[in-house]
Amino acid sequence: MHDIRLMIPGPTPVPDEVLREMARPMINHRSPMFSAILADCRKGAQWLYRTSHDVIFMTASGTGGLEAALVNVLSPGDRVLSLVSGVFGKRFADMAQVFGAEVHRVETRAGEAYDPARVAEALEAGPFKAVLMTHNETSTAVLNPIEQVAAMVRARWPEALILVDAVSGLGSAPLETDAWGLDVVVSGSQKAFSVPPGLAMLAVSPRAWQAVGEARCPRFYFDLGKARDFDAKGQTPWTPAISVFYALAKALERMQAEGLEGILGRHLELTTGLRSGLRALGMELLVKDEAAASRAVTAVFPPAGVAPSDFRKRMQAQYGIVLAGGQGALTDSIFRVGHLGHCSRVDILGCLAALESVLVELGAPVEPGRGVAGAQLAWQQPRPAAVGA
Amino acid sequence: MHDIRLMIPGPTPVPDEVLREMARPMINHRSPMFSAILADCRKGAQWLYRTSHDVIFMTASGTGGLEAALVNVLSPGDRVLSLVSGVFGKRFADMAQVFGAEVHRVETRAGEAYDPARVAEALEAGPFKAVLMTHNETSTAVLNPIEQVAAMVRARWPEALILVDAVSGLGSAPLETDAWGLDVVVSGSQKAFSVPPGLAMLAVSPRAWQAVGEARCPRFYFDLGKARDFDAKGQTPWTPAISVFYALAKALERMQAEGLEGILGRHLELTTGLRSGLRALGMELLVKDEAAASRAVTAVFPPAGVAPSDFRKRMQAQYGIVLAGGQGALTDSIFRVGHLGHCSRVDILGCLAALESVLVELGAPVEPGRGVAGAQLAWQQPRPAAVGA
């Protein structure tokens, strides 16, 4: 029996200090005590989001946050451009469609990031009320060039709203809400924050607030206008997941102590080490382009003859390491290693070593130690000066 | 500095044993480990709901659960009858209207329960796609006669769906989901379960499932169809509030050990003791009719000259007892004492004693000890044979 080590792209492992916050007694959510915690969380989130915009919290998963982003700024019939690079981009587009938008999609091949040329072409079919994009596409382990694509949108259609699914991206890869001109940016507590699931958060630009006033999609639980009214008095409209707020406040305190450069540098380092180790073992990665490699999760094809589900089962049974499977069309062909939030070099080394063992056991042509050595060698290279995407 | 004793109608105090569950490490929500917990919670909830229907969990507040109840069975233009006895009944009706229903309202005066004669009259304006009712109206501390009203609805319009807000009622007062023919019954983790907020739950009858297939209100996060598909494989469609599930499983284990009769008997006893104590002090209760008295919360007019907000401030500053204010039109005229979930006789006695002291300090004509004695005397009466509403 092993302790479990979660290496999935959320929920992430939660540090003990943060877990203990979850066990604090309840307080009145209509009290100054709660208002103080909410204010801390807002301030911390603004720091991570690199924004001076409002950050609104909702008791929901990231998907709930994405729904809130859509129903508060769209009206049925609005034209929307959706950039899709995997399951989560598709989900975001599907949601917009469910709520009555006319959705135009630009889809990339699995493992590829948005192609600016194709986006430019698609933008010509505008105007669009909103452009939907995914910062980190968890299903294919792709990091998309949000800065570049957002600039193209803004140049072509200055009025279009830029809605970003940064659920797994925020805090793992650079994201500049204000500097990049992003209008609604959604994240979730169980991702880079390393907090248990239960809270979604949305940064909302003045341009987006303007749209909230005009949007006609019906909404109640996710109504941003109500949320803003209550936020002004330090409350949420409905009873919030108080325990998750406790944990989030502590996690943000820890993140600020580590520093943004430290956090982003660590995620880049873990990504580079893992990818180098896997390549040293001769394994194929779904994302070939280094610049498009997610900093939160890595998607891997196991060697020929090894079924991903069998491999994952053995990793958990023998080493307690929990990996993720593929999603959608990739379900039976890849596995995914999460390295998001509370994750360190030693987790990557341990994962590579365990993976070597299990692959040898399964008869794959893998030389023990090569993966671990590959990661170490990568880390001995001089670290890049900037950690930008 | 006092420890805080929450006596608000949710969030309720959480027992230590349940709080500790909140601090357990994360697991993969797409794993048999999570499925086992979900199954325990479903089974426990079915026991409390007195139902063999599906019980579906959603990461949201009770309001989110109510939205799910509406958007999954209604289509824009559907005619709905809303029985309103306070803020929460009004909210339920408002939500139906936001999502396009044609809402007919029957409103009672503050502190009064549904009047069956007026409901009968209103039903004549049918048919209705659904009838919306509130089991325990938290804002006015009223327990509504759901059994009687549901039977009237079923007799007059056999096809109508009966949607019940039992967020604060389930587990505090009798509710028979199956025997009373209720179609969707909504509750929330932070009420009688005495678990932190974060989960809503819905019991869904076969008649309601039929409606889910036909309803045309747009929905995604709250889509019951998707929830049922995932439920069949022991999962939720979106990342759930895992920690709250841990706590809920433990809370339901404790509730089953206490037994339903024990739980309901205790709530009735606390209600009777508190009301008798307050009356012995000469205080006026908002709900005059004993049969309509909420088993979860009691609404009280303070003596003339005492401002509810000042009184509540002193109760917290001097005794750590946190009471609730009034809501809506009652904000400045009443205070409310919660006695929901993890609450005992000694909490009621302590609250009455502290209240006597504070009122004396405020110059109210109150005789110390009378309130406490009133509760004790009430408890010396033979306990009613049945705990039915």
Interface residues (C-beta under 8 A of the other chain):
Chain A: I4 L6 I8 G10 P11 T12 P13 V14 L19 R20 M22 A23 R24 P25 M26 I27 N28 H29 R30 S31 T59 A60 S61 G62 T63 G64 E67 D94 M95 V98 F99 G100 G188 Q190 P196 P197 G198 C217 P218 R219 F220 Y221 F222 P237 W238 T239 P240 A241 I242 S243 V244 V322 A324 G325
Chain B: I4 L6 I8 G10 P11 T12 P13 V14 L19 R20 M22 A23 R24 P25 M26 I27 N28 H29 R30 S31 T59 A60 S61 G62 T63 G64 E67 D94 M95 V98 F99 G100 G188 Q190 P196 P197 G198 C217 P218 R219 F220 Y221 F222 P237 W238 T239 P240 A241 I242 S243 V244 V322 A324 G325
